[in-house]
Amino acid sequence: MTTMHPRSSLNRLGKGLRRLEAVDKVTGRADYTHHVALPGMLYAKIVRSHVAHGRLRGVHVDDALAVPGVHGVYTGADILKIIPEPYYGPAFHDQPILAIDKVRYVGEPVAVVVAESPHVAEEAAGLVVADIDELPAVLDEVQAMTSDIYVHDSLRPAGTFADLKHLDGIRDTNVALTFGVKKGNVDQAFRQAHRVFKHTFKTQQVMHTPLEPMVSVADVRHAHAVIYTASQTPSFARTEIARLLGWRENQVTIKTAFLGGGFGCKLYVKLEPLAVALSMLCRRPVRVALTMAEQFYTITRHATTFNIETAVTQEGRIVARRCEVIWNGGAYADIGPRVTQKSGFTAPGPYNIEHVDVTSVAVYTNRPPAGAFRGFGIPQLVWAYESQADIIAREMGLDPIEFRLRNVLSDGKRHATGTVMKDAAIPAVLTRLAERFGWEKGIERGTGRMRRGRGIGIGIKACVSPTTSVAAISVAADGSCSVQCNTVDMGQGSNTLMAMIVSEVIGVPAESVSVIAADTDASPYDMATLGSRSTFHMGHAVRLAAEDALSRLQAMAREVGVEQIDPADLGTLFVRKFGMQAGTVIGTGVYKPTYQSPDKRTGQSEDITPNWMIGGCAIEVEVDTETGMYTILRMENVVDCGTALNPLVVQTQISGAAIMQLGTVTLEEMEFDEQGQLRNAGLSEYKIAGIQDIPRSIGREAVDAWQANGPFGGKGVGESGAFGVAPALASAIEDAVGVRITELPIRPEKIWEGLRAQQEQHA
């Protein structure tokens, strides 16, 4: 007897569908927030701090006010007149709309010029002078842990998210949060181990570089604020603006459109509080839009230091692991504490380890703030634990694939947190990656000065939880369907997927389903478009809403004597019910997965995540032993996303994540001097990966899998392709020329220095 795979019951999902908005985007008809222009709109330009840490004595604005066309110049003192507590943030209410009394990083907003045109505003902003008494600054995350230079005098927890309510107000420390996972007896396991490996790996601070810079337009009038904003979190933005103003949520409207990339930088609130405050002060609509350079001073990815110590048996089994991860959160916490916890507990990696001790620490420094970035901290962790995995395998004479397969978690085993693994195809991803790469065949090693090597890396990520998604489906009298939800399409194809889910449930063509742009006056709540949660969370909510709508249509059919609904002729059903083309059927769906908060002492939880995302990467590289220059010859990426609900989009998400990560691994680095000045803000000096920087051969595949608790067997995929890129490249370089890189980015000069060190040692 054969058992039918659940996927075989799908009609529309699991088959590729081109993005529904594709034609509008390539023809320039798609709407973006940058297109918004309101009658009487003013333009803002931010004046920023020139020091990393200092007391703000005053801001001189007279020269700027004298420029024709300037409507006003505003400082933190002006903000205080209309918003008595102008501090915001998802974890701590620590960030002022404009600096008050103190500046904490180079680039912090201290004043803003509002004018009739952006050019006038920019000219006048150059005339504003901030009087700042400079203070000592702390820039390094390790030094900040013990420094007596405090970025903040005291902290106030926001209490917004259920999983962050344990944060306590603290004083005289730069440590915002410490999270730990304790399992077994690590000290004893280390004493009894055959070998112990101890290493430190570091990652650099990088920026998201979305090609659509951040922009918000606020129009506040008659105790109601309408904000047009490029945001990944319209629901949170409404809640936070209402809190700042002391208003009801229905006095705040957030409208967004397609995003020209987000990658985490447009989460929570960034420009929205400033735009609202300026509109209130000016009594006119105000547009706040950043240049690409200004984004470097707004939000970034955490620099990290990861100290990892691993004990192994003579047979190459990992028995114990101690991890200390220090996250450089910059001057303001943003969502760093959630990254520290939610990603921190995966620091032991995708391995079955009996004894574990994890300490994950979020610290403040005098750098630009850090927050969510594609991967939500996971690429920084995978960089360390997979680099060490290859070091261990190499020193113990084991094949890297075999070493991993000997140690990886599989379904039924317990993760370090105590959660039983379910539908996590880690062995399948590793095996398929080796097959695609032809691992058993080996590679040509090269001759002369050109040497070749190969490397591999695999990582896991938990889905952010507990979070809630709500959706509504409207079926019009002609049978057409509309989806209302606050999931934001920022290039990941979420609109197309939600239409496909409606099509799967109700039976109408996906191409006929419209997905309404997020508008908090009409669209129901969604926690955020982040962390690859939309397919799972909003996918479930839309499924439930479509099922609710279908049940209502079926009830209507029974009422008018129709035995079976024809999805192609729903309009006839409405005519039979109402006597004309009239009426609307609305279905709603709410989804929140189960969750158990981790124990505060041990970090243990029976239900830490609703699903696991898995991604692996294998790379072949050629290195010039004379210069350290290298070329990535090919890259293979394999992921577990359950069922690929829209295979066409899944393919591009895998390669897109891998290519973006490749840029942060090989090229990108925010470079600071000793005073905290950023040397390379802007794409003229901060290079992201271009078409000439990526391998000519990029393979991608989603393994045959099924997520039992996912919508139609699916789960997220937007970040999985990023996980293994860094360690795969570093291991390939070591395999080629024997140089091990432990600090990102991997640049030719670091390889050259390693090669010279080898020569000196041999000499």
N, C-alpha and C positions, 0 to 999 in steps of 0.2 A: 504494500500500500504506500503510495506517495503522498506527501503533504504539500499542499499548494502554498507557495510563498505568498505572503500577504500582498506583495507588490503586484502580483498578477491580477488583483482585483481592481487596480487603478485604471481609469479610463483616459484621463487627460494629464494628470500629473505623471512625472517620470519620463515624459516626452518633451523634447526641446521646443521652446517657444521664444522667438525673438522678442526683445524688450518692447513693450507696447509704446514706449515714448521714443523709440530709436529714431524714427523719421523726424519728429519734431526737434530732437537734439541736433542731428546732423544738418538740418536745414535752418537752424537758428531760431525756431519758433517756440522752443521751450521757455517757460517762465522761470526766472531766478530773482531772488530778492534784490540783486543789484539793479534790476530794471525798474524798481519802484520809484515813482516820482509823484509827490503830492503837491497840491497847490500851496504856495507860500512856504515851501520847505527850505530850511536853513541847513548849512553844512558845517560840521565840526572837525576840528583838527586838535589832536592831543599834544600837549607839551609834556615832556618826560624828564625824569630825574637823570642827572649826569653822574651821580655817584651811587655806589652800591649800598651804602648804609649811612644814614645821617639824620640830624634833627632839622626839620623844615622850619626855618625862621620866618619866612615870608615869601610872597610871590609878587614881583613888580610887573604890573599890567598896563601902565599908562601909555607907553609907546604903542602897544598893540591896539588899545582902544582908539587911538588916534588915526588908525588906518581906515580910509573910506570903505564902506561896505561891511565893517565889523559890527555885528549886532551886540556882542557881549563877550567878556572873558571871565571865566568862572573857576573857582578853586574849591577845595574841600570845605572852606568856611561857608561858601554859598550853598553847597549841597546840604550842610547841616541845618540850614534855615527851613528846608522843605522836607528833609528826611532826617529826623533826629538820630536814628541809629543806622547810618548808611554802610553797614558791613554785610557782606554776603559770602556764600560758599556752601557747598553741599555737605562738607564734613565739619568744618569750623566756620563760624561767622567771623572770619579773620581779615577779609580783604575789603578795604574801603573803596568806594566808588572813585574818589580822588584822594590822594594822600592827605592824611591829617596828622600833623605834628611830626611825623617821621616818614622817611623813605627807606625801603628795604631791598631794592635792587636797581641796577642801572636799567632805565627804561620804564620805571613805574610812573603812571600818570600823576602829574601834580597840578595841572591846569588844563583848560580846554578853551579854544577860541571858536566862537560860532559866528558865521558870516553868511553873506548872501551868495557866495560862490565858494567852491573848494579851493580855488587858487588864492582868493583873498584870505581865507582862513589859514592857509599854509604860510603865506607871506607874514601875516600878523603873528602866528605862532613862533616864528623865528625871533620876534622881538620881546617875547616874554622871558623874564629872568627869575629863576628860582634861587633863593638865598638859603643854602644848606650848610650846616656845620657837619663836616664829615666825621664819621665814627669808624672804628675798626670793623672790618667785615670778615665773615667766615664763608668760604666757598666750597670747601671739600666736605663730602658727607661723613667721612670717617672722623675728621677733625671736629665737625659740628657736634658729634655725640658727646664729647667731653669738654667742649669749649666754654669759657665763661663769657663769650660774646653771644648775647641772646638776641635772636631775630625778633622775637615777640616777648613782651613783658608778661602777658598772661593770655590764656586762650578760653574761648567759649564754644562748647560743642553745639553743633546745629541741631542734632536730634531729628533730622529730616527722614533718614532711612532707618528701617528697623534693625539692620545689621550693624549700624554705627552708633546706636544709642548708648552703648557702653562707654563711649569716650568721655573722659572726665576733664573738667577745667584744670589746667596745670599752669605752673609758674616756674620761671628760672630754669628752663631747659629748652633745648632745641628738638627734643624727641616728641613728636606728635602722637605716635602710636607704636607700641610694641606688641606683636602677635606671635604666639608660639604654638608648636605642635610637639607633643611629647608622647613617645610610644616605646615601651620596653625599657631596657637598661643599656644605654649607649656606652657608658664608661666601661662596664664589664665586657661588652662585646668588643670594644677597641683593644682591651688588654688581652683578650683571647684570640684575636684575629691573626691570620697568617701574614697579611700585609696591610699597611695603612697608607693611604694616599692623601696628601693635603695640598691644596692649591688655592690661589686667589685669582678671580677673573673680574674684569672691570668692563663696564660699558659707558659710552659717552652720552652727553646730552644732545638730542637732535630735535628737529621741529617737523611738524606734520606737512608743511608746504602744500596745503590744498590750493588748486589753481584758481578757485573762487575765494578771495580773501574774505575775512569776517565782515559782516555788515548788518546794521540794525537801523531801522527807521521808526521813530516813536511819534505818535500824535495823541497828546493828552488834552482832553477838553471835557468839561462838565462832569468831573469825577469819573471819567472812564478813559482808560488807556488802551490804544490800539498799537500793537508793535508788530511790524513786518521785520522778520529776522531770519537769517540763515542759521537755523538751530537744529540740532539733533534731539532736543528735549523740549518741545513746545509745552507739554503738560507741566514739567518742572519749572520752566520759565514763568508760566502764569502764577504758579504757587509762590515762587520766590519774589516776584514783583509785587504781588498782593501783600505778602508779608512785610516787605520793605515799606510799603505805603500805608500799611494798616487798613487795607481795603478788603472787601470780599473778592473771591476769585472771579465772580461774574462781572466785576468792574474792570477786568483785565482781559484783553483779547490778544492772543498770539497767532499770527499768520505766517506760514512759511511756504516755500515752493521747493522745486528741485534744488538740491545742493550740488555745487560744483566740487564735490569732495568734502569729507569731514574728518574721518580717521580718528575721531575722538576730540579734536580741538574745538568743536562747536557744541560741546556738551554743557549742560547746566546753564549758567548765565555767564556771559563774557562782556558784551557791549550793551546789553539790554538795560541794565540799571542806569548806566550813564546816559543813554539816549532818552530814557524816560525822565530823568532828572532835568536834562537840558530842555526838553519840551515843556516841562512844568515851569522852568525859569523863564523861558523865552515866550511861552504861550503861543508857540507855533510848532509845526512838525519839524523834527531835527533828524538829520541823517548822520550816523557815525559809521564810517567805512575805513578799514585799515589798508595800508599798502602791504605788499608782501614782506617788506623789511619790518614793519611794525608787528607783524604776527610773531616774530621771534621774541618779542618782549611781552607776549600775552600768555601763551601756554606752550609747553614742550613735553618731550618724553623724559622720564627719570634717567639720570645717570645712576649707576649702581656699582657697589662693591659686593662681591659674593665670595665669602670664605667657605670652602666646602672640603670636608674631611670624610673619607670613605674607608671602611674596613671590609676586606674580602677574604674568602677562604682560599685554600690552595687550589681548589677546583674552579675558582673564578666566580663564586657567588657572593653577591653583596649582602653583608649581614648587618651593617650599621652605617648610618650617615648622619653627620652633624653639619647643619647649614646655618650660616649667618648672612642675611641679606640686608644691606643698608641702602635705602632708597633716598636719593637726593631730591627732595620735594620742592626746592626753591623757597621763595619768600612766603608763599601762601599755599595752604594745604590742598586746595581744590579737592579732587577725589582721590588724592594720594593714599589716605588711610585705607580706602576700600581696595586699591591696588595692592597695598602692603599685606592685607589680610587675604583677599580672594585669590590672588596669585601666589602669595607667600606660602600658602599651605601646599602648593604643588612643587615646592623647591626640591624635594627628594627625587622628583622625576617620575617617569612611568614604570617604576621598578618595585618589585615585591621585597620590601626591606623590613625585617623584624624589629629593628631598633632604630628609632629616628628621634632627632632633636633639632627642631627648626626654630630659629629666632629671626623674625622679619620686622625691620624697624624703619619707620618713616621719620625723616629728620628735616628740619628747616635749615636753609642756607640763604645767603644773599645773592642768589641767582634768580633768573626769571622762573615763575611758577612752573611746576610739572604736574601732569595729570594723565588722563587716559590717552592712549596711543594704540593704534592697531595692534592687537595682541594682548593689551591690558597687562603689561608687565611680563607676560610669558616668554617672549623672545629673549629678554635679559637673563631669565633663569635657565632656559634651554641652552643658551650659549655656554653657561658654566657647567651644568651637570652632564651635557653631552660631550663637551670638550674633555672633561675628566674621564668620561666613559672610554673615549678613545685612548687616552693616556694609559689607563689601567689595562685595557685590552692589549695595547702594544707592548707594555712592559712585562705582561704575563704571557706573551706569545700566543694570544687568542685572536681569532678572526673577529673584527668589530661587530659583524652581524650575529655571529654565534654567541658572543659575549652578551649582547643585548637580549637575544631570544632566551638565553639561559636565565635571565633575571627579570624580564618584563612582567607586569601585571596582566592578568587575563580575567575574564568574567568569573565571578564567584569568589575571587580573592579580595582581601580588604586593602584599600588605599591607606596611606599613612594616617589619615584622619579617622579611620575606622569605618568609612563608608564602603559597602560592598560594591565592587565593580560590576556594572551591567551595560551590555551593548557597547563596549569599548573595544574596538577591533585593533588593538595595539599589535598583537602578533601578525594579524593579516596585513596591516599596513607595512610592517617591516619586511615580511615575506614578499609581498608584491613589489615593494621598492627594489629589493634585491633582484627580482626577476626582470623588472623593466630595465634595470641598469646593467644586467648581465654580470652580476657580482662574481659568480663562480668562474667565469671566463677570464677574469683579470683584465688588465689594460696594458698597452704598450708603454714602457717606461721612458722612452725617448732616448736620444743620443746627444753627445756633445754638451753644450751649455743649456739645452732645453730639456727639462725633466718633467715627467707627468706623475700625478698622484690622484687618489680618490678618497672621498670621505662621506660620512653619513651622519644624520642627526634626526632624532624623533622627539616630539614633545606632546604633552597633554595640557588641556585647559578645561577648567570647570566653567559651567554656565553661571553667570551672576544670578544669585537668588538670595532672598525671596523677592520677586518682582511681579507686578501685575500688568496685564494688558486687557483692554476692553475694545470691542469692535461693534459696529452696527452695519447691517445690510438693508438697503432700501430697494424694494422691487416696485417699479413704477407700473402704471396701468397698461403700458404697452409691453410689459414683460422685461424691460431692461433693468439691470441691476447696478447699484452704486455701493461702493465700500467707503465707510467713514471710519478712519482710525488715525491716530497720531504717530504712527510709524512713518519716518521721513525717508523718501527715496533719495539717496545721495550717490547713486551710481551702482548700487549693489543689486538692483533689479527687484526690490521688494514690492513695488506696485504690480509688476507682472505676476509675481508669485501669488499675491493675494487674489488677483483676478483669476488665476488658475485654480486656486482652492475653491472659490465660489463656483467656478465652472464644474469642478469635480463633484460638488455636493448637489447643486441645483440642476446642472445639465446644460446651462446656457453656454454659448461660446465665450471663451476667455476674452477674445478680442472685443466683445460687446460690453464687457464689464468696465465701468469707470471707477477709478480710485481717486477720491477727493483729496486735494492738497490739505495738509494739516491746518486746522482752524479750530482753536479751542472753544469757540462759540458753537461749533457744530460737531466737531470730532470728539469722541470719548477718550478717556484717559489712557495713556501708555507711559510706562516709567521712562523709557528712553530708547533711542535707536543706537545701541552700543553692544559691544561684547558678543557679537554674533547671536544675539538673543531673539531677533525678530522672527526668523523662520519658526523657531520653537514656540515662543510665547504668543506673538501676534498671529502666527499661523494657526495655533489652537483657537484663539479668540475669534478669528474670522471663520474657522470651521464651525465653531459653536453657533455663531451668528447666522451663518448660512443654513445650518441644520434647523435653527429656530424659524428662520424665514420659510424654509421648505415645509416644516410642519404646519405653519399657518396657511400656506398655500394649499396643502393637502386638506386641511380643515375646511377651507373655503370651497374646495372642489366637492367635498362630501355634501356641503350645505346646498350646492346648486345641482347636485346629481351627476357630477362628472366622476367617472370611475378611476381614470388614470390621467395624471397631468402630462401634458406635452410641453417640454421645455421650449420648444420652438414656437409655441403658440400660447404663451401665458396671457397675452392680451385678451384672447377670447374668454378666458376664465373671469377676468375682471369685468368684461361686458356682461356676462351672464349674472354676475353678482350685483353690479350696480346699474345695469341697464344702459351703460355708456362707458366710454374710456375714462374711468375715474377710479379714485382710491389709491392707497399705497399700503404695502405690506412691509413691516419693519421687523427684522430679527436682530437680536442682540446676543453677544457672547462675552463672558468674562473668564479669564484664565489666570490662575496663580498656582504654581506647582507647590508640592509639599516641601518642607525644609525644617531642619533641626539646627538651631544655633550651636556653634561649637562650644565645648566646655571652656570656660575662661582660663582654667589652669592647664589643661592638656591639649586643647584644640580638637578634641575628639568629637565626632558627630556621626550618627548612623545615617544621616541624610544631608550631606553637605552640598550636593548639586543634583539637579534633575537629569543631567547628561554630561558626558565628556566629549570634547572635541580632540581629535588626534591628527597630527600632521607630521610627515616625514619628508626628508630631502636627501638626495645623493648628488654629489658634484664630482666632475672630473676637471682637473686644472692642469695647465702647463706653465711652468715657472722658468724664467731666465735666470740662471745661477750667477750671471755677471752683474745684473742690475736689480734683481728682485721683482721686476715686472712680471705680471702673470695674466693669463687669459683663461677664463672659464669656458671650457670646450662644450660642456653639456651639463644640464641640470634636470633631474627628475624629481617630481613632487607627487606624493600620494597621500590622500587624506581619508578619514572616515567621517562622513557627514550623514550617516544613515542612508536613506534613499535620496538620491539626487533628484529632487522634485522638479527642477528645471535644469537638465543637464547642460544646456548651452550656457547658462549663467554660471553654473557651478564651475565649469571649465575656466571661464575668464576670472572668476574669483580666486581660484587656486593660483593661476599664473600671476594675477595682479598682486596678490599678497606677497608672493615669492619675489617678484621684481622690486616691489617697494622695500621689502626687507633687505634685498641685495644692495640697494642704495645706502641704507643705514649701516650695512656691514662693510662696504668697500670705500665709500666716498664721504658720507655726511658726518660732520662734527661741528658743534657750536664751540668756537675757540675763544676762550676768555683770557685776559691778561690778569696780573696779580691784583689789580684793583677792581676786578669784576666787570671790566669793559668788554663787550662782545665785539670781536674783530670782524666777523663775517656775516652780518645780518643782511640778507638779500641774496637773490639767486645769481648775482654777478660773482660772488665769492663763495657762496655755499652751494656746492654742486650736488644735484640729485641725479639719479640714474637716467640717462638718455638712451636712445635706440642703439648707439654704438657701445654702450657699457654693459649690455645684457648678452647672455649666451645665444648663439645662433640656434642651438637646439635646446628647447625647453619642453619637457614632457609633463603631463598632468593627468591624474586619474583619481577617481573616487572608488574605493573598494566596494564590492558587493556587500552591503550591510543593511540592517534594519533597526531603527531606534524604536523599541516597542512602545515607549510612552510619548513618542513624538507625533506630530500631525502627519498622518499618512506615512509614518516611518522615517520622517526627516528630522534634521537638526542643523544648526548653523555651520557655515563654512567660510565666512569672510576673512577669518584670521589664520586658519589652520595652515595655509601655505607658507606662512611666515616663520613657523616655529623652528624648523631645523636648518635653515639656510646658513646661519653664522657658524655653528660648529662643523657643519659639513664642509664648508670652505676651508676653515682653519685646519681640519684634519686632513683634507686633500693636500694642502700646502706642506704640512709636516710629512705626509706620505711621499711627497715628491722630493723634498730637499732637506727634511730633518729639522726644520725650524718650527717651533711651536709658538704661536701668537696667543697671548692671554688677555690682551686689551684691545677693544675695538676703537676705531675702525681698522680693518686689515689693509694697510697701505704698503706699497712696494718698498719704501724706505725701511719699514720695520723688518721686512724679510731680508733686505740687504744687510742690515745691521746684524741680524741673526746669522747670516752666512759668513760675514766677516768674523764674528765671534767664534764660529766653528773653525775657521782657518787659523785664528790665533791660538785656539786651544790645541789644534793638531800640531801647530808649529812648536 
